[in-house]
Amino acid sequence: MPELQRLRRDHAAALLAFERENRAYFAQTIPDRGDDYFAGFDARHAELLAAQEAGLDHFHLIVDSDGEVLGRVNLVAVTGGTAELGYRIAERATRQGLATSAVRQICVLAATAYGLTALRAETTLDNAGSRAVLTRAGFVPTGEEVVLSGRPGLAYVRDLTDVREAAARETAAP
């Protein structure tokens, strides 16, 4: 069963393999990271860990029992009780409910462990899978139109009040 794990230094090799293996697939729906991302991966990984340690961002991987990365779920630009959600799932692991499960788990972590009150997300109109994941995880369109890599999209928001209240009820239950 895949597990959501907070990004660690020892994830570097598996994360790089995930990004390389899925680069062309991801580029079909989101901006390509570019060659510099891969050439400077070790330094970038260290920067992500430093930002995470400072509480500026929260990075997570979906890892299978063999340690292979199946996806990423990130909370970036943490400020004022909110953060921007981003996620990507390996091509071979799509349509298995991993993204929806991981986004729901991140909502719980965001509300409980990270003390956030809301999450923001954006996706293109032609990315039906991502729009469905956001909707299933309780995100609602804000009505704000966005442009992502020259393609029209929508902004979404997820109020985490209900998540925080549900977690408090579970903690208080005998």
Backbone bond lengths (Angstrom), bond angles and torsions (degrees), N, CA, C in turn:
res aa  C-N    CA-C-N  psi(-1)  N-CA   C-N-CA  omega(-1)  CA-C   N-CA-C  phi
1 M - - - 1.459 - - 1.529 108.99 -
2 P 1.326 117.63 124.68 1.468 120.23 178.55 1.526 111.71 -59.15
3 E 1.323 114.44 149.03 1.463 121.39 -177.15 1.529 109.83 -127.92
4 L 1.320 115.96 139.51 1.451 121.69 175.07 1.526 107.74 -84.43
5 Q 1.328 116.71 123.40 1.464 121.75 -178.50 1.520 109.69 -126.90
6 R 1.337 114.94 141.22 1.461 120.19 174.57 1.526 107.68 -68.49
7 L 1.335 116.82 138.49 1.458 121.97 -178.02 1.529 110.87 -56.65
8 R 1.334 114.61 134.22 1.471 122.11 178.47 1.535 109.27 -130.70
9 R 1.316 114.71 165.26 1.464 120.97 178.66 1.529 111.37 -58.50
10 D 1.333 116.58 -40.47 1.467 119.44 -176.39 1.525 113.84 -75.36
11 H 1.313 118.88 -0.45 1.460 122.20 174.38 1.531 112.13 -82.35
12 A 1.317 118.04 -9.64 1.467 121.69 -169.17 1.530 113.64 -52.56
13 A 1.313 118.66 -51.93 1.470 120.44 -175.72 1.525 111.58 -63.52
14 A 1.318 117.38 -44.51 1.464 120.95 -179.55 1.530 110.93 -67.23
15 L 1.319 117.51 -36.54 1.465 120.93 178.88 1.523 110.72 -67.86
16 L 1.318 117.14 -42.64 1.462 120.43 177.94 1.529 110.20 -62.48
17 A 1.320 117.33 -42.05 1.470 120.45 177.76 1.527 110.84 -60.93
18 F 1.326 116.88 -42.84 1.468 122.38 177.81 1.527 110.89 -59.31
19 E 1.322 117.02 -47.90 1.464 121.12 -178.31 1.531 111.47 -64.99
20 R 1.331 117.16 -40.95 1.469 120.33 179.27 1.526 111.03 -66.76
21 E 1.321 115.83 -46.85 1.464 121.21 -177.06 1.529 111.79 -61.35
22 N 1.311 117.40 -33.60 1.463 121.42 -173.70 1.525 114.08 -106.66
23 R 1.312 117.44 7.79 1.467 120.78 -174.31 1.527 112.43 -54.99
24 A 1.300 118.74 -51.37 1.466 121.38 -177.98 1.524 110.47 -65.86
25 Y 1.300 116.86 -38.92 1.471 120.67 179.20 1.530 110.52 -62.64
26 F 1.335 116.83 -47.97 1.465 119.90 -179.77 1.526 111.43 -62.78
27 A 1.323 117.11 -37.87 1.463 121.48 -176.90 1.535 112.19 -63.57
28 Q 1.322 117.43 -15.36 1.466 120.52 177.51 1.528 111.82 -70.58
29 T 1.347 117.13 -25.54 1.467 119.22 -175.18 1.525 114.42 -127.15
30 I 1.323 118.01 -17.46 1.467 121.08 -179.09 1.526 108.85 -136.25
31 P 1.327 117.68 160.61 1.464 119.46 -178.89 1.521 112.25 -59.51
32 D 1.327 115.99 137.88 1.467 121.60 176.31 1.524 109.54 -66.57
33 R 1.305 116.03 142.95 1.465 120.52 -179.50 1.530 112.53 -71.24
34 G 1.304 118.01 -21.36 1.460 121.46 178.86 1.516 111.87 87.29
35 D 1.317 115.73 159.29 1.460 121.71 -176.84 1.525 112.66 -63.36
36 D 1.337 116.89 -33.10 1.467 119.83 -179.02 1.533 111.85 -61.23
37 Y 1.334 116.81 -33.89 1.466 120.60 178.21 1.530 110.37 -57.56
38 F 1.321 116.26 -45.31 1.460 120.63 -177.26 1.528 111.52 -75.39
39 A 1.318 117.43 -37.95 1.465 121.12 179.57 1.522 111.51 -65.81
40 G 1.322 116.89 -35.57 1.466 120.96 -178.64 1.511 112.82 -107.34
41 F 1.328 117.07 29.07 1.459 120.50 -172.53 1.531 113.24 -58.09
42 D 1.334 117.89 -45.40 1.470 119.60 -176.40 1.531 111.61 -60.71
43 A 1.314 116.55 -43.91 1.466 119.92 178.75 1.527 110.32 -65.87
44 R 1.315 117.18 -40.27 1.468 121.68 178.84 1.514 110.79 -63.46
45 H 1.329 117.18 -41.91 1.460 121.48 179.05 1.537 109.78 -61.18
46 A 1.318 116.85 -43.13 1.464 121.03 178.18 1.531 110.89 -62.92
47 E 1.333 117.29 -39.09 1.469 121.47 177.65 1.531 111.39 -63.97
48 L 1.333 116.68 -41.11 1.466 120.43 178.32 1.523 110.44 -62.27
49 L 1.313 116.68 -44.01 1.461 120.13 179.83 1.527 111.35 -64.28
50 A 1.322 117.34 -37.44 1.467 120.97 178.08 1.530 110.33 -66.21
51 A 1.324 117.25 -42.49 1.468 120.84 178.35 1.521 110.40 -64.93
52 Q 1.318 116.18 -38.44 1.461 120.26 177.95 1.535 110.61 -65.70
53 E 1.296 116.58 -43.48 1.468 121.17 178.92 1.529 110.81 -61.80
54 A 1.321 116.80 -33.66 1.465 121.55 179.35 1.526 112.58 -80.19
55 G 1.337 117.06 -6.16 1.462 121.04 179.65 1.520 114.12 80.20
56 L 1.334 116.71 12.92 1.462 120.85 -179.42 1.528 111.78 -80.34
57 D 1.323 116.31 -29.61 1.452 123.54 -178.25 1.530 108.23 -145.56
58 H 1.335 115.71 161.38 1.464 121.81 175.71 1.521 107.57 -134.71
59 F 1.333 116.22 116.88 1.463 121.42 -175.76 1.524 109.66 -111.11
60 H 1.336 115.15 139.81 1.461 120.66 -178.26 1.519 110.08 -138.94
61 L 1.326 115.64 149.70 1.451 121.83 175.76 1.510 109.21 -119.79
62 I 1.315 116.11 149.04 1.455 122.23 169.63 1.521 104.44 -98.55
63 V 1.328 116.46 116.69 1.462 121.91 -171.93 1.526 109.43 -121.48
64 D 1.352 115.68 135.33 1.466 118.43 177.53 1.525 110.03 -84.72
65 S 1.320 116.34 179.25 1.473 120.99 -175.16 1.518 112.72 -65.63
66 D 1.339 118.10 -18.12 1.466 121.63 177.75 1.527 112.42 -92.57
67 G 1.329 117.00 2.39 1.459 121.20 -179.28 1.517 113.96 85.29
68 E 1.332 117.14 5.96 1.453 120.34 178.37 1.529 109.95 -79.69
69 V 1.322 115.94 137.12 1.456 121.29 -179.89 1.530 109.10 -80.81
70 L 1.332 114.79 125.85 1.466 121.78 177.99 1.519 112.00 -104.11
71 G 1.327 116.27 -14.81 1.455 119.03 -179.25 1.504 112.43 -176.97
72 R 1.318 114.83 172.18 1.463 123.60 177.22 1.516 108.00 -130.28
73 V 1.323 116.41 145.51 1.459 122.10 172.43 1.523 105.79 -139.91
74 N 1.322 115.86 117.46 1.456 120.23 -173.25 1.520 112.07 -123.74
75 L 1.318 115.01 146.30 1.455 123.01 170.45 1.515 105.99 -116.38
76 V 1.323 116.62 114.44 1.461 120.73 -177.10 1.519 110.25 -121.28
77 A 1.316 114.16 165.48 1.467 121.51 179.09 1.527 111.03 55.96
78 V 1.325 115.00 48.91 1.465 120.37 178.55 1.526 108.29 -69.01
79 T 1.330 115.20 120.17 1.458 120.45 179.09 1.524 109.71 -162.34
80 G 1.303 116.21 140.30 1.458 121.08 175.75 1.512 114.76 56.56
81 G 1.319 117.35 31.90 1.459 121.21 178.78 1.519 114.94 82.01
82 T 1.325 117.14 7.79 1.462 120.72 179.13 1.521 110.35 -128.01
83 A 1.327 115.19 166.26 1.464 121.43 175.32 1.514 108.63 -154.78
84 E 1.300 115.24 162.05 1.463 122.46 177.22 1.531 108.11 -95.99
85 L 1.325 116.37 126.75 1.459 122.75 178.66 1.517 110.34 -89.79
86 G 1.319 115.85 136.69 1.458 121.89 172.86 1.517 108.39 -140.91
87 Y 1.323 116.89 146.17 1.460 119.66 179.21 1.513 109.88 -153.70
88 R 1.312 115.56 156.89 1.464 122.60 174.89 1.518 107.64 -153.21
89 I 1.322 114.93 139.52 1.457 122.26 -177.39 1.523 108.48 -119.59
90 A 1.336 116.84 139.18 1.462 121.56 177.45 1.524 110.22 -55.60
91 E 1.310 116.22 143.93 1.460 120.22 -179.10 1.521 111.49 -54.47
92 R 1.317 117.70 -42.43 1.464 120.47 -176.57 1.530 113.00 -71.38
93 A 1.335 117.41 -11.24 1.469 121.01 -177.20 1.530 112.66 -109.69
94 T 1.328 117.15 7.78 1.463 119.35 -179.87 1.522 110.77 -74.68
95 R 1.320 114.09 163.17 1.469 122.88 177.10 1.531 113.18 61.46
96 Q 1.330 115.53 29.65 1.465 120.92 177.99 1.527 111.80 -120.61
97 G 1.343 116.80 4.76 1.450 121.10 -179.42 1.519 114.44 82.96
98 L 1.334 117.69 4.98 1.475 120.52 -178.46 1.521 112.30 -63.51
99 A 1.330 116.74 -44.55 1.462 119.45 -178.06 1.518 110.84 -63.81
100 T 1.315 117.26 -46.42 1.471 120.12 -179.57 1.518 110.50 -62.08
101 S 1.322 117.22 -45.79 1.468 120.97 179.52 1.528 111.28 -60.96
102 A 1.329 115.64 -46.14 1.469 119.75 -178.29 1.524 111.75 -66.16
103 V 1.336 117.73 -40.87 1.467 120.20 179.34 1.527 109.74 -65.22
104 R 1.311 117.28 -40.54 1.472 119.17 175.99 1.524 111.24 -61.83
105 Q 1.329 117.32 -42.23 1.467 120.42 177.74 1.528 111.39 -62.97
106 I 1.332 116.42 -39.80 1.463 120.56 178.95 1.519 110.58 -64.57
107 C 1.328 117.06 -36.34 1.467 119.77 177.71 1.529 110.05 -61.18
108 V 1.324 117.10 -41.18 1.466 120.60 178.09 1.526 110.33 -65.61
109 L 1.326 117.23 -47.64 1.470 120.13 177.96 1.522 111.58 -60.20
110 A 1.323 115.90 -42.53 1.468 120.05 -179.44 1.521 110.89 -59.50
111 A 1.331 116.66 -42.19 1.464 120.87 -176.72 1.523 112.67 -77.51
112 T 1.320 117.03 -33.93 1.472 119.77 -173.52 1.528 112.08 -99.70
113 A 1.308 117.61 -60.47 1.467 120.76 -175.63 1.523 113.20 -74.37
114 Y 1.344 117.32 -34.35 1.457 119.93 -174.80 1.517 113.38 -103.34
115 G 1.323 118.29 -5.38 1.458 122.43 175.94 1.520 115.27 66.24
116 L 1.319 117.56 27.32 1.460 120.56 -179.32 1.524 110.56 -86.41
117 T 1.310 115.78 154.38 1.472 120.90 -178.75 1.520 112.71 -109.36
118 A 1.334 117.60 -17.76 1.461 120.94 -179.96 1.524 109.81 -158.74
119 L 1.328 114.81 154.19 1.459 121.61 174.67 1.520 108.84 -124.13
120 R 1.318 115.53 147.16 1.459 122.77 175.68 1.524 108.65 -113.87
121 A 1.313 117.20 152.47 1.457 121.92 175.51 1.520 108.74 -152.53
122 E 1.319 116.20 158.51 1.457 121.98 175.90 1.522 107.95 -138.36
123 T 1.312 116.04 146.76 1.455 120.94 173.45 1.515 109.22 -152.17
124 T 1.313 115.16 159.11 1.453 119.77 179.03 1.524 110.30 -77.47
125 L 1.318 115.27 153.91 1.462 120.83 179.59 1.530 111.95 -63.17
126 D 1.333 116.98 -29.56 1.465 119.80 -178.24 1.534 113.05 -85.55
127 N 1.324 117.57 2.74 1.461 120.61 177.92 1.533 108.83 -101.06
128 A 1.332 115.22 75.81 1.463 121.23 -176.44 1.524 112.14 -60.15
129 G 1.327 117.26 -36.12 1.466 120.65 179.95 1.517 111.63 -62.26
130 S 1.313 116.68 -45.77 1.462 120.19 179.97 1.519 111.33 -66.78
131 R 1.321 116.52 -40.89 1.467 119.31 177.58 1.529 110.43 -61.09
132 A 1.331 117.22 -39.44 1.471 120.97 179.36 1.524 110.86 -66.67
133 V 1.327 118.21 -41.50 1.465 121.62 178.01 1.520 109.88 -59.23
134 L 1.318 116.65 -48.20 1.461 120.32 -178.84 1.524 110.99 -60.76
135 T 1.304 117.03 -44.64 1.466 120.76 -179.67 1.531 110.83 -63.42
136 R 1.322 117.69 -45.82 1.471 120.96 179.46 1.527 111.74 -62.41
137 A 1.327 116.77 -28.15 1.466 120.86 -178.89 1.526 112.26 -90.51
138 G 1.330 117.80 7.13 1.455 120.88 174.36 1.510 115.84 93.46
139 F 1.318 118.38 7.73 1.461 121.26 176.62 1.526 108.75 -78.86
140 V 1.322 116.06 146.93 1.463 121.01 176.96 1.533 109.07 -126.53
141 P 1.328 116.37 144.09 1.470 118.76 177.49 1.524 110.25 -63.47
142 T 1.310 115.76 140.65 1.461 120.47 179.13 1.519 111.53 -86.46
143 G 1.329 116.15 -14.72 1.460 120.22 -173.90 1.520 111.69 92.45
144 E 1.326 116.62 -10.68 1.460 121.39 179.04 1.525 109.64 -79.30
145 E 1.305 116.35 122.50 1.457 121.29 176.23 1.524 108.56 -85.12
146 V 1.322 116.18 139.52 1.458 121.76 179.54 1.526 108.16 -128.88
147 V 1.312 115.59 164.92 1.457 121.42 174.53 1.517 106.89 -122.82
148 L 1.328 116.07 123.72 1.461 122.56 -179.60 1.527 108.60 -120.74
149 S 1.311 116.37 114.59 1.473 121.75 -177.26 1.525 111.49 53.36
150 G 1.323 115.85 41.12 1.446 120.90 177.74 1.520 114.85 78.98
151 R 1.321 117.00 4.21 1.463 120.76 -178.73 1.515 109.83 -112.35
152 P 1.349 117.31 142.27 1.462 119.84 -179.62 1.522 111.86 -69.08
153 G 1.323 114.84 144.89 1.453 120.22 179.74 1.509 111.75 -150.28
154 L 1.314 114.35 -175.66 1.462 121.74 179.21 1.516 110.15 -129.59
155 A 1.328 114.81 150.37 1.457 121.80 172.61 1.529 108.11 -95.12
156 Y 1.323 115.77 145.96 1.459 123.12 179.27 1.519 109.12 -128.49
157 V 1.327 116.16 159.27 1.451 122.14 175.93 1.524 108.79 -139.99
158 R 1.332 115.08 149.20 1.465 121.04 176.67 1.513 108.05 -131.97
159 D 1.338 116.70 108.43 1.465 121.63 173.63 1.526 106.74 -72.07
160 L 1.319 116.84 131.37 1.467 121.20 -175.52 1.526 113.66 -98.96
161 T 1.336 118.02 8.77 1.463 120.88 -178.86 1.514 111.88 -56.92
162 D 1.336 117.15 -45.88 1.467 119.90 -179.09 1.521 111.96 -64.91
163 V 1.316 117.36 -34.36 1.473 121.59 178.70 1.528 109.72 -66.30
164 R 1.329 116.15 -45.16 1.467 121.10 179.49 1.529 110.21 -62.90
165 E 1.333 117.04 -42.98 1.478 120.54 -179.93 1.526 111.45 -65.56
166 A 1.331 117.91 -40.70 1.467 121.47 178.61 1.521 110.30 -64.18
167 A 1.325 117.07 -40.74 1.466 120.46 178.35 1.525 111.17 -64.72
168 A 1.332 117.05 -38.88 1.468 121.49 178.38 1.528 110.42 -65.47
169 R 1.330 117.29 -39.16 1.467 120.66 177.97 1.526 111.20 -64.94
170 E 1.331 116.76 -41.21 1.458 120.49 178.70 1.521 111.32 -63.81
171 T 1.320 116.93 -39.59 1.453 121.69 179.47 1.528 110.74 -66.80
172 A 1.323 116.64 -36.38 1.474 121.38 -176.98 1.518 112.54 -81.36
173 A 1.319 118.29 -17.90 1.473 121.27 -177.22 1.530 110.12 -67.85
174 P 1.364 116.05 141.73 1.483 119.19 -179.24 1.493 113.00 -69.72
